[in-house]
Amino acid sequence: MSEVPPADAPEAPASDDAWLDAIAWDANGLIPAIAQEKDTGDILMVAWMNREALRQTAQKGQAVYYSRSRGKLWHKGEESGHFQTVHAIRTDCDNDVILLTITQHGHQPSIACHTGRHSCFYQRLENPASPSPQWQAVEPVLKDPLRIYNP
């Protein structure tokens, strides 16, 4: 017969990874991560994180994502110099989306998008009620991407 621990016995320590275990990873072990600029509230980009990317982001205080196209971790800014300092990491009510509150570094005004723009959300739907709505770029290119990635 197994012995029942006394009511005042200390609880077993929680796993160091309990915070990662709480995440609702998709079937590929990924979760979308939204980067929101701390000072402006601008949504700069959406990327993906796997368990290790989220762990490294928390440990380093800089954004680390998982590149699906390259199949590897991607420290934001490793090629462009446009790093992201992470101030807060949140999850939504279903634990299936991450929100990073960040400061974007490397160029002023800040560039988060690989197109050389401040935000990846630079296109707006124009004339949505018309028979032929169109996407229109409404933010300028701040730096030619060829100069960002091939200096």
Beta strands, then each sheet from edge to edge (+ up, - down):
strand 1: 31-37
strand 2: 43-49
strand 3: 64-67
strand 4: 72-75
strand 5: 84-91
strand 6: 98-104
strand 7: 123-126
strand 8: 134-137
sheet 1: 2+ 1- 6- 5+
sheet 2: 3+ 4-
sheet 3: 7+ 8-
end
